[in-house]
Amino acid sequence: MAKVKGAIVVDIEKCKGCGVCVPACPTDVIALAKEVNGKGYHYAYMVNPDACTGCTNCAVVCPDGVITVYRIKVQ
């Protein structure tokens, strides 16, 4: 069975930093940045990208739909 590696892309300028995605991630990949976006919000980012499995939990719970999840099969 092939392993799946995931990655997320967050639209930083549209992220409101609500943090709903942080506890939704089963592998603790997401955190809120110390920096802020143009609107003054701490945005979500991948703090531990190697652990991402591409489960899409973060994208499903995001109220603003600013997270896109990518998945690739690795051998």
mmCIF file of the N, C-alpha and C atoms, coordinates in Angstrom:
data_MODEL
# 
_entry.id   MODEL 
# 
loop_
_atom_site.group_PDB 
_atom_site.id 
_atom_site.type_symbol 
_atom_site.label_atom_id 
_atom_site.label_alt_id 
_atom_site.label_comp_id 
_atom_site.label_asym_id 
_atom_site.label_entity_id 
_atom_site.label_seq_id 
_atom_site.pdbx_PDB_ins_code 
_atom_site.Cartn_x 
_atom_site.Cartn_y 
_atom_site.Cartn_z 
_atom_site.occupancy 
_atom_site.B_iso_or_equiv 
_atom_site.pdbx_formal_charge 
_atom_site.auth_seq_id 
_atom_site.auth_comp_id 
_atom_site.auth_asym_id 
_atom_site.auth_atom_id 
_atom_site.pdbx_PDB_model_num 
ATOM 1   N N  . MET A 1 1  ? 0.840   -1.179 0.000  1.00 0.00 ? 1  MET A N  1 
ATOM 2   C CA . MET A 1 1  ? 0.000   0.000  0.000  1.00 0.00 ? 1  MET A CA 1 
ATOM 3   C C  . MET A 1 1  ? 0.889   1.249  0.000  1.00 0.00 ? 1  MET A C  1 
ATOM 4   N N  . ALA A 1 2  ? 0.579   2.174  -0.862 1.00 0.00 ? 2  ALA A N  1 
ATOM 5   C CA . ALA A 1 2  ? 1.375   3.394  -0.982 1.00 0.00 ? 2  ALA A CA 1 
ATOM 6   C C  . ALA A 1 2  ? 1.068   4.340  0.173  1.00 0.00 ? 2  ALA A C  1 
ATOM 7   N N  . LYS A 1 3  ? 2.081   5.027  0.641  1.00 0.00 ? 3  LYS A N  1 
ATOM 8   C CA . LYS A 1 3  ? 1.892   6.036  1.673  1.00 0.00 ? 3  LYS A CA 1 
ATOM 9   C C  . LYS A 1 3  ? 1.470   7.340  1.003  1.00 0.00 ? 3  LYS A C  1 
ATOM 10  N N  . VAL A 1 4  ? 0.764   8.152  1.757  1.00 0.00 ? 4  VAL A N  1 
ATOM 11  C CA . VAL A 1 4  ? 0.298   9.431  1.233  1.00 0.00 ? 4  VAL A CA 1 
ATOM 12  C C  . VAL A 1 4  ? 0.964   10.553 2.010  1.00 0.00 ? 4  VAL A C  1 
ATOM 13  N N  . LYS A 1 5  ? 1.487   11.498 1.281  1.00 0.00 ? 5  LYS A N  1 
ATOM 14  C CA . LYS A 1 5  ? 2.088   12.695 1.880  1.00 0.00 ? 5  LYS A CA 1 
ATOM 15  C C  . LYS A 1 5  ? 1.187   13.860 1.539  1.00 0.00 ? 5  LYS A C  1 
ATOM 16  N N  . GLY A 1 6  ? 0.944   14.703 2.492  1.00 0.00 ? 6  GLY A N  1 
ATOM 17  C CA . GLY A 1 6  ? 0.059   15.827 2.266  1.00 0.00 ? 6  GLY A CA 1 
ATOM 18  C C  . GLY A 1 6  ? 0.755   17.158 2.447  1.00 0.00 ? 6  GLY A C  1 
ATOM 19  N N  . ALA A 1 7  ? 0.078   18.184 2.001  1.00 0.00 ? 7  ALA A N  1 
ATOM 20  C CA . ALA A 1 7  ? 0.535   19.562 2.197  1.00 0.00 ? 7  ALA A CA 1 
ATOM 21  C C  . ALA A 1 7  ? -0.684  20.456 2.135  1.00 0.00 ? 7  ALA A C  1 
ATOM 22  N N  . ILE A 1 8  ? -0.627  21.553 2.871  1.00 0.00 ? 8  ILE A N  1 
ATOM 23  C CA . ILE A 1 8  ? -1.724  22.514 2.819  1.00 0.00 ? 8  ILE A CA 1 
ATOM 24  C C  . ILE A 1 8  ? -1.207  23.858 2.332  1.00 0.00 ? 8  ILE A C  1 
ATOM 25  N N  . VAL A 1 9  ? -2.098  24.588 1.706  1.00 0.00 ? 9  VAL A N  1 
ATOM 26  C CA . VAL A 1 9  ? -1.807  25.964 1.304  1.00 0.00 ? 9  VAL A CA 1 
ATOM 27  C C  . VAL A 1 9  ? -2.903  26.823 1.918  1.00 0.00 ? 9  VAL A C  1 
ATOM 28  N N  . VAL A 1 10 ? -2.493  27.814 2.685  1.00 0.00 ? 10 VAL A N  1 
ATOM 29  C CA . VAL A 1 10 ? -3.438  28.716 3.342  1.00 0.00 ? 10 VAL A CA 1 
ATOM 30  C C  . VAL A 1 10 ? -3.401  30.058 2.616  1.00 0.00 ? 10 VAL A C  1 
ATOM 31  N N  . ASP A 1 11 ? -4.572  30.571 2.281  1.00 0.00 ? 11 ASP A N  1 
ATOM 32  C CA . ASP A 1 11 ? -4.653  31.916 1.709  1.00 0.00 ? 11 ASP A CA 1 
ATOM 33  C C  . ASP A 1 11 ? -4.457  32.881 2.878  1.00 0.00 ? 11 ASP A C  1 
ATOM 34  N N  . ILE A 1 12 ? -3.225  33.295 3.074  1.00 0.00 ? 12 ILE A N  1 
ATOM 35  C CA . ILE A 1 12 ? -2.831  34.061 4.260  1.00 0.00 ? 12 ILE A CA 1 
ATOM 36  C C  . ILE A 1 12 ? -3.642  35.348 4.422  1.00 0.00 ? 12 ILE A C  1 
ATOM 37  N N  . GLU A 1 13 ? -3.898  36.037 3.348  1.00 0.00 ? 13 GLU A N  1 
ATOM 38  C CA . GLU A 1 13 ? -4.609  37.309 3.452  1.00 0.00 ? 13 GLU A CA 1 
ATOM 39  C C  . GLU A 1 13 ? -6.092  37.149 3.796  1.00 0.00 ? 13 GLU A C  1 
ATOM 40  N N  . LYS A 1 14 ? -6.655  35.976 3.540  1.00 0.00 ? 14 LYS A N  1 
ATOM 41  C CA . LYS A 1 14 ? -8.069  35.758 3.861  1.00 0.00 ? 14 LYS A CA 1 
ATOM 42  C C  . LYS A 1 14 ? -8.253  35.043 5.191  1.00 0.00 ? 14 LYS A C  1 
ATOM 43  N N  . CYS A 1 15 ? -7.192  34.477 5.749  1.00 0.00 ? 15 CYS A N  1 
ATOM 44  C CA . CYS A 1 15 ? -7.275  33.751 7.018  1.00 0.00 ? 15 CYS A CA 1 
ATOM 45  C C  . CYS A 1 15 ? -7.522  34.738 8.161  1.00 0.00 ? 15 CYS A C  1 
ATOM 46  N N  . LYS A 1 16 ? -8.529  34.425 9.004  1.00 0.00 ? 16 LYS A N  1 
ATOM 47  C CA . LYS A 1 16 ? -8.861  35.294 10.130 1.00 0.00 ? 16 LYS A CA 1 
ATOM 48  C C  . LYS A 1 16 ? -8.228  34.829 11.438 1.00 0.00 ? 16 LYS A C  1 
ATOM 49  N N  . GLY A 1 17 ? -7.460  33.744 11.380 1.00 0.00 ? 17 GLY A N  1 
ATOM 50  C CA . GLY A 1 17 ? -6.776  33.279 12.578 1.00 0.00 ? 17 GLY A CA 1 
ATOM 51  C C  . GLY A 1 17 ? -7.701  32.752 13.651 1.00 0.00 ? 17 GLY A C  1 
ATOM 52  N N  . CYS A 1 18 ? -8.822  32.176 13.282 1.00 0.00 ? 18 CYS A N  1 
ATOM 53  C CA . CYS A 1 18 ? -9.775  31.679 14.277 1.00 0.00 ? 18 CYS A CA 1 
ATOM 54  C C  . CYS A 1 18 ? -9.214  30.484 15.042 1.00 0.00 ? 18 CYS A C  1 
ATOM 55  N N  . GLY A 1 19 ? -8.296  29.729 14.408 1.00 0.00 ? 19 GLY A N  1 
ATOM 56  C CA . GLY A 1 19 ? -7.651  28.606 15.084 1.00 0.00 ? 19 GLY A CA 1 
ATOM 57  C C  . GLY A 1 19 ? -8.444  27.320 15.107 1.00 0.00 ? 19 GLY A C  1 
ATOM 58  N N  . VAL A 1 20 ? -9.573  27.257 14.424 1.00 0.00 ? 20 VAL A N  1 
ATOM 59  C CA . VAL A 1 20 ? -10.386 26.037 14.410 1.00 0.00 ? 20 VAL A CA 1 
ATOM 60  C C  . VAL A 1 20 ? -9.617  24.870 13.787 1.00 0.00 ? 20 VAL A C  1 
ATOM 61  N N  . CYS A 1 21 ? -8.757  25.161 12.837 1.00 0.00 ? 21 CYS A N  1 
ATOM 62  C CA . CYS A 1 21 ? -8.005  24.119 12.145 1.00 0.00 ? 21 CYS A CA 1 
ATOM 63  C C  . CYS A 1 21 ? -6.918  23.488 13.019 1.00 0.00 ? 21 CYS A C  1 
ATOM 64  N N  . VAL A 1 22 ? -6.428  24.212 14.003 1.00 0.00 ? 22 VAL A N  1 
ATOM 65  C CA . VAL A 1 22 ? -5.305  23.726 14.819 1.00 0.00 ? 22 VAL A CA 1 
ATOM 66  C C  . VAL A 1 22 ? -5.676  22.456 15.586 1.00 0.00 ? 22 VAL A C  1 
ATOM 67  N N  . PRO A 1 23 ? -6.760  22.429 16.376 1.00 0.00 ? 23 PRO A N  1 
ATOM 68  C CA . PRO A 1 23 ? -7.103  21.182 17.071 1.00 0.00 ? 23 PRO A CA 1 
ATOM 69  C C  . PRO A 1 23 ? -7.690  20.108 16.147 1.00 0.00 ? 23 PRO A C  1 
ATOM 70  N N  . ALA A 1 24 ? -8.144  20.495 14.951 1.00 0.00 ? 24 ALA A N  1 
ATOM 71  C CA . ALA A 1 24 ? -8.709  19.529 14.011 1.00 0.00 ? 24 ALA A CA 1 
ATOM 72  C C  . ALA A 1 24 ? -7.631  18.665 13.369 1.00 0.00 ? 24 ALA A C  1 
ATOM 73  N N  . CYS A 1 25 ? -6.383  19.106 13.417 1.00 0.00 ? 25 CYS A N  1 
ATOM 74  C CA . CYS A 1 25 ? -5.282  18.368 12.788 1.00 0.00 ? 25 CYS A CA 1 
ATOM 75  C C  . CYS A 1 25 ? -4.810  17.243 13.700 1.00 0.00 ? 25 CYS A C  1 
ATOM 76  N N  . PRO A 1 26 ? -4.936  15.986 13.256 1.00 0.00 ? 26 PRO A N  1 
ATOM 77  C CA . PRO A 1 26 ? -4.545  14.858 14.114 1.00 0.00 ? 26 PRO A CA 1 
ATOM 78  C C  . PRO A 1 26 ? -3.036  14.690 14.261 1.00 0.00 ? 26 PRO A C  1 
ATOM 79  N N  . THR A 1 27 ? -2.255  15.327 13.408 1.00 0.00 ? 27 THR A N  1 
ATOM 80  C CA . THR A 1 27 ? -0.799  15.161 13.470 1.00 0.00 ? 27 THR A CA 1 
ATOM 81  C C  . THR A 1 27 ? -0.071  16.438 13.888 1.00 0.00 ? 27 THR A C  1 
ATOM 82  N N  . ASP A 1 28 ? -0.792  17.408 14.424 1.00 0.00 ? 28 ASP A N  1 
ATOM 83  C CA . ASP A 1 28 ? -0.216  18.667 14.924 1.00 0.00 ? 28 ASP A CA 1 
ATOM 84  C C  . ASP A 1 28 ? 0.657   19.373 13.891 1.00 0.00 ? 28 ASP A C  1 
ATOM 85  N N  . VAL A 1 29 ? 0.139   19.501 12.688 1.00 0.00 ? 29 VAL A N  1 
ATOM 86  C CA . VAL A 1 29 ? 0.878   20.148 11.600 1.00 0.00 ? 29 VAL A CA 1 
ATOM 87  C C  . VAL A 1 29 ? 0.667   21.660 11.601 1.00 0.00 ? 29 VAL A C  1 
ATOM 88  N N  . ILE A 1 30 ? -0.501  22.113 12.031 1.00 0.00 ? 30 ILE A N  1 
ATOM 89  C CA . ILE A 1 30 ? -0.888  23.516 11.879 1.00 0.00 ? 30 ILE A CA 1 
ATOM 90  C C  . ILE A 1 30 ? -0.731  24.295 13.181 1.00 0.00 ? 30 ILE A C  1 
ATOM 91  N N  . ALA A 1 31 ? -0.279  25.534 13.040 1.00 0.00 ? 31 ALA A N  1 
ATOM 92  C CA . ALA A 1 31 ? -0.205  26.471 14.167 1.00 0.00 ? 31 ALA A CA 1 
ATOM 93  C C  . ALA A 1 31 ? -0.535  27.861 13.639 1.00 0.00 ? 31 ALA A C  1 
ATOM 94  N N  . LEU A 1 32 ? -0.761  28.770 14.557 1.00 0.00 ? 32 LEU A N  1 
ATOM 95  C CA . LEU A 1 32 ? -0.983  30.154 14.163 1.00 0.00 ? 32 LEU A CA 1 
ATOM 96  C C  . LEU A 1 32 ? 0.348   30.886 14.205 1.00 0.00 ? 32 LEU A C  1 
ATOM 97  N N  . ALA A 1 33 ? 0.617   31.656 13.172 1.00 0.00 ? 33 ALA A N  1 
ATOM 98  C CA . ALA A 1 33 ? 1.883   32.373 13.047 1.00 0.00 ? 33 ALA A CA 1 
ATOM 99  C C  . ALA A 1 33 ? 1.968   33.518 14.043 1.00 0.00 ? 33 ALA A C  1 
ATOM 100 N N  . LYS A 1 34 ? 3.176   33.850 14.428 1.00 0.00 ? 34 LYS A N  1 
ATOM 101 C CA . LYS A 1 34 ? 3.394   35.017 15.285 1.00 0.00 ? 34 LYS A CA 1 
ATOM 102 C C  . LYS A 1 34 ? 3.217   36.301 14.474 1.00 0.00 ? 34 LYS A C  1 
ATOM 103 N N  . GLU A 1 35 ? 3.501   36.225 13.172 1.00 0.00 ? 35 GLU A N  1 
ATOM 104 C CA . GLU A 1 35 ? 3.311   37.367 12.282 1.00 0.00 ? 35 GLU A CA 1 
ATOM 105 C C  . GLU A 1 35 ? 1.820   37.534 11.987 1.00 0.00 ? 35 GLU A C  1 
ATOM 106 N N  . VAL A 1 36 ? 1.465   38.686 11.485 1.00 0.00 ? 36 VAL A N  1 
ATOM 107 C CA . VAL A 1 36 ? 0.078   38.946 11.124 1.00 0.00 ? 36 VAL A CA 1 
ATOM 108 C C  . VAL A 1 36 ? -0.031  39.243 9.627  1.00 0.00 ? 36 VAL A C  1 
ATOM 109 N N  . ASN A 1 37 ? -1.239  39.033 9.101  1.00 0.00 ? 37 ASN A N  1 
ATOM 110 C CA . ASN A 1 37 ? -1.479  39.339 7.690  1.00 0.00 ? 37 ASN A CA 1 
ATOM 111 C C  . ASN A 1 37 ? -1.862  40.810 7.544  1.00 0.00 ? 37 ASN A C  1 
ATOM 112 N N  . GLY A 1 38 ? -2.273  41.211 6.367  1.00 0.00 ? 38 GLY A N  1 
ATOM 113 C CA . GLY A 1 38 ? -2.618  42.596 6.092  1.00 0.00 ? 38 GLY A CA 1 
ATOM 114 C C  . GLY A 1 38 ? -3.784  43.127 6.911  1.00 0.00 ? 38 GLY A C  1 
ATOM 115 N N  . LYS A 1 39 ? -4.615  42.229 7.417  1.00 0.00 ? 39 LYS A N  1 
ATOM 116 C CA . LYS A 1 39 ? -5.771  42.639 8.220  1.00 0.00 ? 39 LYS A CA 1 
ATOM 117 C C  . LYS A 1 39 ? -5.477  42.588 9.726  1.00 0.00 ? 39 LYS A C  1 
ATOM 118 N N  . GLY A 1 40 ? -4.265  42.172 10.077 1.00 0.00 ? 40 GLY A N  1 
ATOM 119 C CA . GLY A 1 40 ? -3.889  42.135 11.485 1.00 0.00 ? 40 GLY A CA 1 
ATOM 120 C C  . GLY A 1 40 ? -4.178  40.828 12.200 1.00 0.00 ? 40 GLY A C  1 
ATOM 121 N N  . TYR A 1 41 ? -4.484  39.772 11.454 1.00 0.00 ? 41 TYR A N  1 
ATOM 122 C CA . TYR A 1 41 ? -4.779  38.467 12.060 1.00 0.00 ? 41 TYR A CA 1 
ATOM 123 C C  . TYR A 1 41 ? -3.549  37.557 12.029 1.00 0.00 ? 41 TYR A C  1 
ATOM 124 N N  . HIS A 1 42 ? -3.400  36.750 13.060 1.00 0.00 ? 42 HIS A N  1 
ATOM 125 C CA . HIS A 1 42 ? -2.382  35.706 13.069 1.00 0.00 ? 42 HIS A CA 1 
ATOM 126 C C  . HIS A 1 42 ? -2.930  34.567 12.206 1.00 0.00 ? 42 HIS A C  1 
ATOM 127 N N  . TYR A 1 43 ? -2.263  34.254 11.130 1.00 0.00 ? 43 TYR A N  1 
ATOM 128 C CA . TYR A 1 43 ? -2.767  33.286 10.158 1.00 0.00 ? 43 TYR A CA 1 
ATOM 129 C C  . TYR A 1 43 ? -2.233  31.875 10.456 1.00 0.00 ? 43 TYR A C  1 
ATOM 130 N N  . ALA A 1 44 ? -2.916  30.871 9.923  1.00 0.00 ? 44 ALA A N  1 
ATOM 131 C CA . ALA A 1 44 ? -2.507  29.476 10.076 1.00 0.00 ? 44 ALA A CA 1 
ATOM 132 C C  . ALA A 1 44 ? -1.390  29.157 9.088  1.00 0.00 ? 44 ALA A C  1 
ATOM 133 N N  . TYR A 1 45 ? -0.486  28.281 9.517  1.00 0.00 ? 45 TYR A N  1 
ATOM 134 C CA . TYR A 1 45 ? 0.587   27.826 8.626  1.00 0.00 ? 45 TYR A CA 1 
ATOM 135 C C  . TYR A 1 45 ? 1.037   26.441 9.060  1.00 0.00 ? 45 TYR A C  1 
ATOM 136 N N  . MET A 1 46 ? 1.842   25.794 8.205  1.00 0.00 ? 46 MET A N  1 
ATOM 137 C CA . MET A 1 46 ? 2.340   24.450 8.502  1.00 0.00 ? 46 MET A CA 1 
ATOM 138 C C  . MET A 1 46 ? 3.601   24.552 9.361  1.00 0.00 ? 46 MET A C  1 
ATOM 139 N N  . VAL A 1 47 ? 3.477   24.244 10.632 1.00 0.00 ? 47 VAL A N  1 
ATOM 140 C CA . VAL A 1 47 ? 4.620   24.302 11.534 1.00 0.00 ? 47 VAL A CA 1 
ATOM 141 C C  . VAL A 1 47 ? 5.441   23.009 11.441 1.00 0.00 ? 47 VAL A C  1 
ATOM 142 N N  . ASN A 1 48 ? 4.807   21.917 11.051 1.00 0.00 ? 48 ASN A N  1 
ATOM 143 C CA . ASN A 1 48 ? 5.453   20.613 10.966 1.00 0.00 ? 48 ASN A CA 1 
ATOM 144 C C  . ASN A 1 48 ? 5.052   19.935 9.655  1.00 0.00 ? 48 ASN A C  1 
ATOM 145 N N  . PRO A 1 49 ? 5.521   20.440 8.506  1.00 0.00 ? 49 PRO A N  1 
ATOM 146 C CA . PRO A 1 49 ? 5.031   19.959 7.211  1.00 0.00 ? 49 PRO A CA 1 
ATOM 147 C C  . PRO A 1 49 ? 5.299   18.485 6.920  1.00 0.00 ? 49 PRO A C  1 
ATOM 148 N N  . ASP A 1 50 ? 6.347   17.909 7.492  1.00 0.00 ? 50 ASP A N  1 
ATOM 149 C CA . ASP A 1 50 ? 6.657   16.504 7.217  1.00 0.00 ? 50 ASP A CA 1 
ATOM 150 C C  . ASP A 1 50 ? 5.623   15.542 7.802  1.00 0.00 ? 50 ASP A C  1 
ATOM 151 N N  . ALA A 1 51 ? 4.845   15.991 8.771  1.00 0.00 ? 51 ALA A N  1 
ATOM 152 C CA . ALA A 1 51 ? 3.865   15.123 9.415  1.00 0.00 ? 51 ALA A CA 1 
ATOM 153 C C  . ALA A 1 51 ? 2.499   15.131 8.733  1.00 0.00 ? 51 ALA A C  1 
ATOM 154 N N  . CYS A 1 52 ? 2.299   15.995 7.761  1.00 0.00 ? 52 CYS A N  1 
ATOM 155 C CA . CYS A 1 52 ? 0.992   16.121 7.114  1.00 0.00 ? 52 CYS A CA 1 
ATOM 156 C C  . CYS A 1 52 ? 0.653   14.871 6.307  1.00 0.00 ? 52 CYS A C  1 
ATOM 157 N N  . THR A 1 53 ? -0.556  14.345 6.546  1.00 0.00 ? 53 THR A N  1 
ATOM 158 C CA . THR A 1 53 ? -1.018  13.154 5.836  1.00 0.00 ? 53 THR A CA 1 
ATOM 159 C C  . THR A 1 53 ? -2.046  13.490 4.755  1.00 0.00 ? 53 THR A C  1 
ATOM 160 N N  . GLY A 1 54 ? -2.454  14.750 4.683  1.00 0.00 ? 54 GLY A N  1 
ATOM 161 C CA . GLY A 1 54 ? -3.451  15.142 3.686  1.00 0.00 ? 54 GLY A CA 1 
ATOM 162 C C  . GLY A 1 54 ? -4.850  14.702 4.034  1.00 0.00 ? 54 GLY A C  1 
ATOM 163 N N  . CYS A 1 55 ? -5.161  14.612 5.308  1.00 0.00 ? 55 CYS A N  1 
ATOM 164 C CA . CYS A 1 55 ? -6.459  14.093 5.755  1.00 0.00 ? 55 CYS A CA 1 
ATOM 165 C C  . CYS A 1 55 ? -7.633  15.020 5.430  1.00 0.00 ? 55 CYS A C  1 
ATOM 166 N N  . THR A 1 56 ? -7.382  16.282 5.194  1.00 0.00 ? 56 THR A N  1 
ATOM 167 C CA . THR A 1 56 ? -8.349  17.333 4.858  1.00 0.00 ? 56 THR A CA 1 
ATOM 168 C C  . THR A 1 56 ? -9.216  17.798 6.032  1.00 0.00 ? 56 THR A C  1 
ATOM 169 N N  . ASN A 1 57 ? -8.946  17.356 7.249  1.00 0.00 ? 57 ASN A N  1 
ATOM 170 C CA . ASN A 1 57 ? -9.734  17.816 8.395  1.00 0.00 ? 57 ASN A CA 1 
ATOM 171 C C  . ASN A 1 57 ? -9.708  19.338 8.513  1.00 0.00 ? 57 ASN A C  1 
ATOM 172 N N  . CYS A 1 58 ? -8.541  19.930 8.314  1.00 0.00 ? 58 CYS A N  1 
ATOM 173 C CA . CYS A 1 58 ? -8.407  21.380 8.454  1.00 0.00 ? 58 CYS A CA 1 
ATOM 174 C C  . CYS A 1 58 ? -9.262  22.120 7.438  1.00 0.00 ? 58 CYS A C  1 
ATOM 175 N N  . ALA A 1 59 ? -9.262  21.645 6.213  1.00 0.00 ? 59 ALA A N  1 
ATOM 176 C CA . ALA A 1 59 ? -10.041 22.303 5.161  1.00 0.00 ? 59 ALA A CA 1 
ATOM 177 C C  . ALA A 1 59 ? -11.536 22.167 5.407  1.00 0.00 ? 59 ALA A C  1 
ATOM 178 N N  . VAL A 1 60 ? -11.954 21.034 5.948  1.00 0.00 ? 60 VAL A N  1 
ATOM 179 C CA . VAL A 1 60 ? -13.373 20.800 6.210  1.00 0.00 ? 60 VAL A CA 1 
ATOM 180 C C  . VAL A 1 60 ? -13.894 21.731 7.306  1.00 0.00 ? 60 VAL A C  1 
ATOM 181 N N  . VAL A 1 61 ? -13.105 21.937 8.362  1.00 0.00 ? 61 VAL A N  1 
ATOM 182 C CA . VAL A 1 61 ? -13.579 22.749 9.484  1.00 0.00 ? 61 VAL A CA 1 
ATOM 183 C C  . VAL A 1 61 ? -13.351 24.247 9.297  1.00 0.00 ? 61 VAL A C  1 
ATOM 184 N N  . CYS A 1 62 ? -12.564 24.649 8.315  1.00 0.00 ? 62 CYS A N  1 
ATOM 185 C CA . CYS A 1 62 ? -12.260 26.075 8.109  1.00 0.00 ? 62 CYS A CA 1 
ATOM 186 C C  . CYS A 1 62 ? -13.540 26.817 7.718  1.00 0.00 ? 62 CYS A C  1 
ATOM 187 N N  . PRO A 1 63 ? -13.984 27.772 8.549  1.00 0.00 ? 63 PRO A N  1 
ATOM 188 C CA . PRO A 1 63 ? -15.239 28.465 8.251  1.00 0.00 ? 63 PRO A CA 1 
ATOM 189 C C  . PRO A 1 63 ? -15.155 29.393 7.034  1.00 0.00 ? 63 PRO A C  1 
ATOM 190 N N  . ASP A 1 64 ? -13.948 29.787 6.660  1.00 0.00 ? 64 ASP A N  1 
ATOM 191 C CA . ASP A 1 64 ? -13.791 30.692 5.527  1.00 0.00 ? 64 ASP A CA 1 
ATOM 192 C C  . ASP A 1 64 ? -13.299 30.004 4.263  1.00 0.00 ? 64 ASP A C  1 
ATOM 193 N N  . GLY A 1 65 ? -13.003 28.709 4.335  1.00 0.00 ? 65 GLY A N  1 
ATOM 194 C CA . GLY A 1 65 ? -12.568 27.960 3.162  1.00 0.00 ? 65 GLY A CA 1 
ATOM 195 C C  . GLY A 1 65 ? -11.257 28.437 2.578  1.00 0.00 ? 65 GLY A C  1 
ATOM 196 N N  . VAL A 1 66 ? -10.312 28.824 3.422  1.00 0.00 ? 66 VAL A N  1 
ATOM 197 C CA . VAL A 1 66 ? -9.045  29.376 2.925  1.00 0.00 ? 66 VAL A CA 1 
ATOM 198 C C  . VAL A 1 66 ? -7.927  28.343 2.882  1.00 0.00 ? 66 VAL A C  1 
ATOM 199 N N  . ILE A 1 67 ? -8.230  27.090 3.222  1.00 0.00 ? 67 ILE A N  1 
ATOM 200 C CA . ILE A 1 67 ? -7.200  26.042 3.231  1.00 0.00 ? 67 ILE A CA 1 
ATOM 201 C C  . ILE A 1 67 ? -7.437  25.088 2.066  1.00 0.00 ? 67 ILE A C  1 
ATOM 202 N N  . THR A 1 68 ? -6.394  24.856 1.289  1.00 0.00 ? 68 THR A N  1 
ATOM 203 C CA . THR A 1 68 ? -6.419  23.880 0.207  1.00 0.00 ? 68 THR A CA 1 
ATOM 204 C C  . THR A 1 68 ? -5.453  22.762 0.576  1.00 0.00 ? 68 THR A C  1 
ATOM 205 N N  . VAL A 1 69 ? -5.889  21.528 0.410  1.00 0.00 ? 69 VAL A N  1 
ATOM 206 C CA . VAL A 1 69 ? -5.064  20.375 0.771  1.00 0.00 ? 69 VAL A CA 1 
ATOM 207 C C  . VAL A 1 69 ? -4.630  19.646 -0.491 1.00 0.00 ? 69 VAL A C  1 
ATOM 208 N N  . TYR A 1 70 ? -3.357  19.296 -0.538 1.00 0.00 ? 70 TYR A N  1 
ATOM 209 C CA . TYR A 1 70 ? -2.805  18.518 -1.641 1.00 0.00 ? 70 TYR A CA 1 
ATOM 210 C C  . TYR A 1 70 ? -2.287  17.196 -1.100 1.00 0.00 ? 70 TYR A C  1 
ATOM 211 N N  . ARG A 1 71 ? -2.473  16.135 -1.873 1.00 0.00 ? 71 ARG A N  1 
ATOM 212 C CA . ARG A 1 71 ? -2.004  14.804 -1.473 1.00 0.00 ? 71 ARG A CA 1 
ATOM 213 C C  . ARG A 1 71 ? -1.239  14.172 -2.623 1.00 0.00 ? 71 ARG A C  1 
ATOM 214 N N  . ILE A 1 72 ? -0.114  13.525 -2.292 1.00 0.00 ? 72 ILE A N  1 
ATOM 215 C CA . ILE A 1 72 ? 0.631   12.767 -3.298 1.00 0.00 ? 72 ILE A CA 1 
ATOM 216 C C  . ILE A 1 72 ? 0.993   11.410 -2.713 1.00 0.00 ? 72 ILE A C  1 
ATOM 217 N N  . LYS A 1 73 ? 1.055   10.425 -3.569 1.00 0.00 ? 73 LYS A N  1 
ATOM 218 C CA . LYS A 1 73 ? 1.478   9.084  -3.141 1.00 0.00 ? 73 LYS A CA 1 
ATOM 219 C C  . LYS A 1 73 ? 2.991   9.018  -3.201 1.00 0.00 ? 73 LYS A C  1 
ATOM 220 N N  . VAL A 1 74 ? 3.581   8.482  -2.151 1.00 0.00 ? 74 VAL A N  1 
ATOM 221 C CA . VAL A 1 74 ? 5.027   8.282  -2.112 1.00 0.00 ? 74 VAL A CA 1 
ATOM 222 C C  . VAL A 1 74 ? 5.294   6.808  -1.926 1.00 0.00 ? 74 VAL A C  1 
ATOM 223 N N  . GLN A 1 75 ? 6.407   6.350  -2.468 1.00 0.00 ? 75 GLN A N  1 
ATOM 224 C CA . GLN A 1 75 ? 6.714   4.921  -2.413 1.00 0.00 ? 75 GLN A CA 1 
ATOM 225 C C  . GLN A 1 75 ? 7.537   4.584  -1.199 1.00 0.00 ? 75 GLN A C  1 
# 
